[in-house]
Amino acid sequence: MRKVGKLLSATVVVSTLVIGSSAAYVSTNSPETQAAEQVQKWGHGEGGASGTSTQSTTNSKAQTPWYNYEGYTTYDPSFTQDYNFVRALKYDNVSIDGYKVNTDAKKEFDHSKKVYDTSVEFNSDNEVVQITFFTKPDSVSKATFKKAHTSNEITKEGKLGNNDGTFVTYATNNGFYTAFFDQNDRLTEVTIGQ
């Protein structure tokens, strides 16, 4: 009984079954726990799509795809290729560090807030109108990004001024997102807007 008490007090995992929230880890010295703590520190994304949720499937309706990313987006850019991330972008349902673009908000910029390596733009009513996040340099090619996002419609593609690179803008249901690439066609940042 004493061993069980020590084991339970050594590692505590707190999780919330609310859709879109992630588990919080409180810890010990085990490698698994340290890895979980590092994921929380650097960044973690999770997403869901229709028919997949923590709710019972017997009486649940189809759900809008969603994706939530918490932490530094420059740590691991692979989430930008995640199927759930791409689908959630299409449905204007991506949260970065707890902020999501409100596609029904007034389209004006009033002030911004920096969260980790993400910039969140607000209107005068304090509604989120744009989110810009940076990605790990020299890690995702333009071809890889475009291949992962083929299910979303490209509305504009072009070069940035001063030979600073290129961009690709995609349509969402009620907004857009733009991927920016450097001179070597490597992803540098993504802007989600309305």
N, C-alpha and C positions, 0 to 999 in steps of 0.2 A: 504494500500500500504506500509506503514511504517513497519507493522508487517511482511509482506512478505520479505522486505529488510533485516530485522533483522534475520529472519529465514534463509535466503540464506547466510548471512554473518556469521551466527553462525556455520553452518556445510557445509563444502565443500568436495565433493567427486570427486576425479580426477581419471578417469579410462582410460585405453588405450585399444582399441579393437584389439591390435596386439596379435596374438595367442601366448600363453605362458607367457604373462605378467600379473601381478596381479594389483589390484586396490591399489592406495595409499590413505590413509585417513588423512585428516587434520581436526582438531577437536574442540570439545567443551567438556562439562562435561557429556553428556548423557551416560548412561551405554552401549548402543550399540556402540557408537563411541569409548569409552574406551576399549571395548572388541576388536574392530577392530584394534586399536593401539597396543594392547598386542599381537594379532596374528602376526602383522608385526614385532614386536620386538622379539618374541620367535621363530616364524617359521610358514610357511604356504605353503602347497603344493597344486598344482592343476594339473590336467591332462586332456587329451582328447584322443579320439580314433577315428577310421574311422567313418566318417559320423557325428561327433559331433564337431562343431566349431562355431565361431561367424559369419562365412560367411553364405550367403544364400545357401540353399541346392539345388537350382534349377540348378546352373551351376558350382558347386564345385566338384572336383574330390575327391576320397577317400584319406584320409590323414594318414600319419604314426602316430601311437600313440606317445604321448609325455607327459612328466611330468616335472614340475618345482617346486623345493622346495627352499624356501628362509628362512633363519634364523637358529636357534639352533635346530639341529636334536635330541638332548637329551631331548628336552621339551616334545614331544609327538611322540612316535614311531609308532603310529597306521598307519601312512602313508606307512610304509613298508609292510603293508598288503593290501593297496589300489589296487583295480583292475587295475586302470590306471597306477599306478606305476609299477606293475608287467609286464603289457603289454609293457610299454615304455622301461623297462629294456631289454626285449626280442629284441626290435628294436633299441637298442643302442641310445635311445633318451631321456635320463634323464639328467636334469640340476640340480645341487645342488649349491645354492648361485651364480648362473650365470655362472657356469663352467660345461662343458660337455666333456666327453672323446672323443677324435678324434681317431676312430678306424683305420684310414688310416695313422696316424702319425708314425714316427720312434719309435721303442720300446726301448727307452733308458731313463734312469732317469738322469736329470741334476740338477734340483732344485725344491724346493717345496714352497708352500705358505699356511699359516693357515688362514682360514676364519671361524669365529665363532668356532665351534667344528669340523670343516671339514679340512682335509689335501688334498691339490691339488698338484699332481706331474706333472712336466713339463719335456719335452725333451729340447735339446739345441736350437731348433727352436721355443721355447716358446709355444709348442702345448701341450694340456692336454693329458697325457697318463694314469693317474690313479687318482681316487678320493676315499678317505676313510673317512667315517663319523661314529661317535659313536651314540649309541641310549640310551634311558633311561634305567638304570640298573633294573633288576628284573621285566621287564614288558611284554616281548613277549617270549613265550615258543618256543622251537625248533619245536614242533609239530604244533603249530599255524602258524609259519612262513612257514614250509614246505607245509602245507595245502593251504595257500594262493598262493604259488609259484608252485603248481603242474602242471601248464600249461607250465612251463619251464623245460628243461632237466637238470637233475643232472649229472655232468660229474665226480665229485670226492667228496668223503665224508670220513672224518677221524678224528683222534684225534690230538690235538696239543701237543707239547712236554711238559714235566714236569707236566702232568695232568692238564694243564691250560684250558682245555675245548675241544670243537670240532669245526669242520667247515663243510660247505656244499658249493660246487662250482657249479654254474649253467652256461650253455652255453647261449650266446646271438647270434644274427645273425653274428656279426663279432668280438665278444669279450667274456667277462665273468663277473660274479660277484660272490663274495664269502661272505657268512654270517658266522660270528664267534659267538660262544656260550660259556658261562662260564661253570664251573664245574656242575652247576645246570641246564644246558640246557636252559639258558636264553640268548637272543640275546644281544650282546654287541657292535658289529660294523659290517659295511658292506663295502666292497671294490668293486669298479666298475673299470674294466680295459679292456685292449685290447688284 
